[in-house]
């Protein structure tokens, strides 16, 4: 039976190509309206062709949906789950049309992005409103679930993934193993107008205190013109500074699934740097379909339905349910900054 307030859940994500033929149309969707040279688009496409043109993000969203559906079937609430993407099938507007046809009037959206920034929060709110306008009268209303960076179940799931990576380090060397938490670099102008850095530092601190190792926050997947300041240091630069024989766990806390930016930027590029330096790099899995993480999604839904109290740990309380009209604004674009979103790293994000 549908809940009296919300009658569906929407999983909202970035999207990615499924096969070789999808790559160029997908990239054209991502870059529409931006002054990116065709040769640059073709260069980006080669990164997808390295994986046979298939981004792992869609399969991982399917796995997440299946896990949440299984939990809701046994524990409730009994509401259907829909899935819509920003840049590839199933497109968000098409999903809202299907929801409308199914009689859905009000849904809760779980966005596959942990930390608050323009690209991880505000832009998804804009996507929802644009899709609703495309559908027109009778489009379902959509409320976005709150940020969960300090939810105890997210922290537990992340800590479990880090411990599993630490277990691959010889036991006598584990106490000296450093954890490098990675997140997507963003322009400093974007970080300055959001809680991105504060939330990241808090989540990293909470996980590191749970596992008991020294840690550092680094960034990955920087794109944009060289003159534009982005968050640093880059994970590759940090690995280059490490001594041969050093152990390190790289934990992509800024990503919930092992999609393109994890597989290429960390498992391919960063791992190559570590191997060249003689550094023993172990990459922690993302939370993915960890039972604690799946349980957290259910709890966020129940919380918004008024059926459980909000939970958060650490220095800050639960994040707000409804974003202010001026929160996480888009960063101001500088002249000649059309490249900012044209790299494979920026395109693959989330």
Secondary structure, DSSP 8 states (H G I E B T S, - for coil): ---SS--EEEEEE----SSTTHHHHHHHHHHTTS---HHHHHHHHHHHHTTTT--THHHHHHHHHHHHHHHHHHHS---EEEEEESSSSSBHHHHHHHHHHTT--EEEEEES--S-SIIIIIHHHHHHHHHHHHH-TT--EEEE----TT-HHHHHHHHHHHHHHHTTS-GGGGGG-EEEEEEE--BHHHHTTSSHHHHHHHHHHHHHHHHT--EEEEEE---S-TTS-B---BHHHHHHTS-TT-EEEEE-TT-SS--HHHHTIIIIIIHHHHHHHT-EEEEE---TT-HHHHHHHHHHHHHHTTSS-----SSS----SS--TTTT------TT-GGGG-SHHHHH--
